[in-house]
Each structure stands twice: as structure tokens, then as C-alpha cells.
Amino acid sequence: MIELFGRDATDQDQKWESVINDQECPFTHKRCYKVRKSEPEISIGTCTVSFGKPPSPIMICPSRLLDRGQIFMDCMHLLTLHEPGNELHLIPEVKIPGGNVDYFLASTKNGKVVDFVGIELQTLDTTGSVWPERQRVVERLGIKTDDPAVTLNKAFGMNWKMTAKTILVQMHHKASTFEHVNRKLVLVIQNEFLDYMRKEFKFDHFHEPTSISDTVHMHAYGLKDPVDGHRALGLASRISTDVSGIGAALDVQAETRVEFQAIVSALEAKISDSTRFSPFSATEAVQNASPDAAE
């Protein structure tokens, strides 16, 4: 395990007992929503694990991608109708045909939406339980657990194929909506996950560098080396395509569409002071916008 509650799990200078007792996610500033099914009062706090040969840090929690609000600032160039003086709003969990979109970054003027970009977050799903490894890490950090799980040899794995297929199908359903209204949809993932999809699916028709005319953009991030116990998120690569391109990757045909005004109405109904987003107050905006999955 590489990170526990957002901290470098090898950093002996952390006050780990306090970190584990507080159970706070440093990226949402709320309680970590990943809880044990058998003990829901306990947050697991596993953000990033070491996996593969050679081992790489693999993010397994979407909240990890919220670090410093960087992913949202990296989408601002896709708000092509945004003008100086417009307000930015970060709005979570908006339902459209095809499913919910994790976030919308919207440009507004006088309370009216003039432009928006949809943003989806996807990290790797695991197979098996990470709890035994989590407890072993806690003990290596000097905290006694008295948990028999520490001795279990059961290993967890990465569900690469199912995670990739599921998110690509979801993106295909939602992208047809965005293409119909001439707006952009961004999938935020880890660079290692993008590398896997390039190998397992048909991606040779994607544009790299990206094309602003494309509907679907994929922003892939990596984790930098730790500084003061924190691994910063850094943009590693960007590719783009249209709905047909996503369909070609999956060998399916486009489906869902919705009118522009339907999305605008859903966004304007959720706009408030708490959704106002500024690059200079990204942490506060993310905190206000993050859905509280623990509740």
C-alpha cells in the first residue's frame, strides 16, 4: 500500500494514530467514504496501492483525483464560451439520459449557464479485500491492531478489464448526449489505466494531441514522488475522440441524446454560492462540491 488517508504510507514522521482515528480524506475534507461492510464505523482510507511488475502506484479511490482541484482547472480550456467576468460553478452528480455525470464545470453569467463541460472520474476497481494489507501497513507504522487479518495471505487484485469496459460503455452512452448539444465530456483517469485501455481496446484513431472539436477527452494523470508526505497529481497525457470513436473502441453504436436546455435547467437548479468555483480557492470548491458518500 502506497497511501493511507492521502499520506505516504512510508512516512514515519506522520502522526499516524491521529490520522487513522480522524478518518478524514484530505481531498474532500470529509470522512473517507470507503468503509468496512462489517464495521461501517471504520473508514479504510486506502487511496493508492502498489501493484504490478515492476510495481506502480495505482489509485483505487476516485476522491484521490480531486487533489488541489487540478483536474478541474485542466478542463477550463474546454469552456470555449467562457468570458472574463463570468462565474464558474462546480456542480456534482447531475443526472442526464445515460446516467449521472460526476461533475459539471459551468460558466455562468447573471445566474444563467452559458457553457459547461462534464467531468467523469474513474480509478481502478479491486478484486478481493485490501483490508489485510491495510492492517499490515498500520502495524508497520507502529500501531498495534490485534487483528487476525494481518496474518492472512489472501491477495487483492486489479479488475482492469471490467473497470475499463464499464467506464467506456458509460462514456459512450453519455458522450452522445454531449455531442448532440455540442459540449465536451472529460474522463479523468490514471496514466497506467489509459495505457491498459490502449492495449486492450481500439484506440489508434484517438487524437493525440487532442482536438478541440472532439466531444470526448481523456485526461490521464500520474503521481509524482512524495514531498513532505504527499504525492502530487500531475497531468501526464491527453487524448480525444468523438462518439463514433468511442463506439469504434467498443464496437457499439450510439444511443442516448438529450436537448441542450434539459442539461442547462438541471445545472441552473443546482447553482448556489456553495458551488462557486475559483482556481484560487480550488480546495474549498472541491470540498463543497464533493458528494458525501459516507452519509
N, C-alpha and C positions, 0 to 999 in steps of 0.2 A: 504494500500500500504506500502511495506517494504522498497523499494529502489526507488530513483528518480535520474536519471543520475548517477547511480552507487553508490550513497551515501545513508547512513542510513537515512531514512525519518523521524526519530525521533531525529536526531542530531541537536539541536538548535544552535550549535556553527558554523555550516557551513555558508558560505556567499551565502545564497540561491538565492538571486536576481541575483548575478553574475553567479551562476551555471545554472540557468534557462535561462538567456539571452545568455550564451555561447553555450548552447545546445550540448555540447561535450560529447561523450561517452568515459569514462575513460579506456575502454577496447580495443578500436580500435584507440583512439586519433583522431577520425574524428567526424563529426556531426552525432548525433543519427539519424539513418535512419527511425525510426518509426515516421511518420508524420501524421498529420490530413488530411484526404482526402479533406475536405472542406477548409482547410488552410494549404497547403503544406509547407509554410514557417515556420510553428511551429512544432518542434520536441516534441513528447510526453514524451520521456525519462523514460518510465515505464519498469524497469528491473525485479523487483520481487514484487509479491503481497502476501498478507496474505489470505489463503483460507482453508476451511475445518473445521471440528470439531474433535479434537481441531485444531485451525488454525496453519498452517505450512507456511513457506516462500516458495513460488512456483515461479521459474524462468519462465518468459514468453518471453524472448528475447535470441536468440542463442548467441549473442555477449557477454552476461553475462558469458558464459562458457570460454571465452578467457582470463579470469583473470590470469595475470602473465605468461601466456603461459604454465601453469601447465599441461593441458590436452595433450600437445604435448610431453613434457618430459616423461609423463606417458606411452607413446606409444613407446619409444625408444627401449625397450627390444624386441619388435616385429620385429625390423630390424636385423634379425639374420645373415645377410651377411655384416653388417656394421663393419668396422675395423678402428683402430686408424689411423688418417691421412686422412680419408675420410671426405668430406664436407657434411653438412646437408643443405637441402633446404626445405622450407615450401612453397608449391605451391597451390594457391586456385583455385577452380572452374575448375576442369578438367573433360571434357565430355568423358564418356565411354558408351558402349551399356548398357541400363538400366537406364541412367540418369547421371546427374552431381554428382561428389563427391566433398564435401565441401573443403577438404584439402587433399593433399598428403604430407607426410613427407618422403623425399627421401634421400638416402645415395648415394653420387656420388664420382667417382674417375676420375680425369683428364677430368671432364666435362661429364662423362658418368654415367648413372644411374646403380647402381649395386643392389640396393634393395629399396623397398618402402612399405609404409603402408598407406591405405586410411582411412580417418577420417571424420565421419559424425557427425554433431551437431543437436540435437533436444531438444527443450523446449516445454512447453505446449502451445497449441493454446487456445485462449479465445473465448467465445461467448458473444455477447453484447459489449458494449463500456466501457472501463476503464476510459474514459475522465472525467465523473462527479466525480469519486473517486479521480482521479489525481488532479482535481481542488480543491476539498475539502482539500486534503493534502497540496497543495500550500497555501491555506488560513490559515490552522493551523500553517504553518511555518511563518506566519506573512506577507504574500504578498497578497495584495488585487487584486482580479481578475475581479470583477464586471461581472462575468459570471453566467447567469441564470442556467447553467448546475449544479451548486453547489447544487441547491435545488431539483434536480431530484432524484427520488427514484429508478430508474432503476438500477438493479444489473447486474454485469458481472458474467460469469461462466467459468468453465474449460471444454474444449472439450476433455476429457480424451480418450473416445472410438475412435473417428475419428483420433485423433493425433496418437494413438498407432497403429491402423490398417494401417494407411497411411505409417508410417515410417517402420513398419515391412514388408509391401509389397515392399517398395523401397529397403530395405536391402536385401530382398530375391532376387530381380532382380539383384542387384549389386554383391551380395556375390557369385553367380555362376560364374561371371567373375573372381573374385579374387581366388576362389577355383581352377578354371581351370589353372591359372598361378601360383598357389602355393604361394599366398601372403595373407596378413591379412587385414581385414576391421574392423574398430572400430566404434562403435556407442557410442557417449558421451551424456549422459542424466543425469537427476537428480534422486537421490535415490528414492524419492517418486513416480516418474514416473515408475521406474523399479518395485517397489512394486505393483503398479497397474497392470502392464503387467503380473506379476507373478500370480496374482489372476484371471485375465480375459482370459489369453491365456495359452496354454500348455507349461510350462517351466520346468517341473520336469526332463527332460532329459538334460538340460544345465549343463555344468561342473562348479562346484564351490568348490575349487579354479579352476581357468582357466587352460586349457590345451594348451600348445604352439602349438600343432598340429592342433588345431581348426582354421577355417578360420574366423569366426565371433566372435568378442569380444565386450562385453558391459561394459563400464566403467561408473559407477554411482557415482555422486558427491553430496555432501551436502554443506550447507553454515554454516560456523562457526559463533559464536557470534561476534558482531561487536567490532572492536578495532580501535580507532581513526576514527570512522565514516565509517569503511569499513568491510564488511563481506567476509573473505577469502574463496575461494573454496577449499574443501578437498575431496580427493578420499574416498568413503565410501565402495564400493564393486565392484567386477569384476566377470563376468561370461562369458562363451564361449560355442560355438557350431559350427556345420558345416552347409552347405547349407541345408542338409536334416533336420537338427534340426530346422532351421527357417521355412522350409516348413511344418514340423510337427506342429509347433506352429500355423501356419495359415491354415494348411490342403490344401496346394497347391503344385505344382510340379515345379522343377527348370526349368529355361528358358534360359536366356541370357549368352553367352560366347564370349570371345574375346581373341585374341592371346597376349602373353606377350609383344611382340615387339610393338604392337599398343599403349599400355599404356606407354611404355618406350619412344617412339617417341613423344607422347603428352607431357610428363614431360620434356624431354630434350629441346623441343621447347620453354618452358616457363622458364627455369632456367636462372637466371641472378644474378648480385650482390645483387639486392634488395630482392631476395628470400632466400639468405643465412641465415641459422638458427643456432643459438648457444644457449645452455642453459644459457649462461652468458649474453645474450642480447635478452632474450625472448620477452620483451616488444616491442623492435624495430622491431623484426622479425614479430610479430603478426600485428603490425601497417602496415608494408609494405605488408603483405600478405592478410589483410582483404579486401574483396571486398567492394567497396564504393557503397552501395545500394542506397544511397541518390542521386547519380548522375544519 
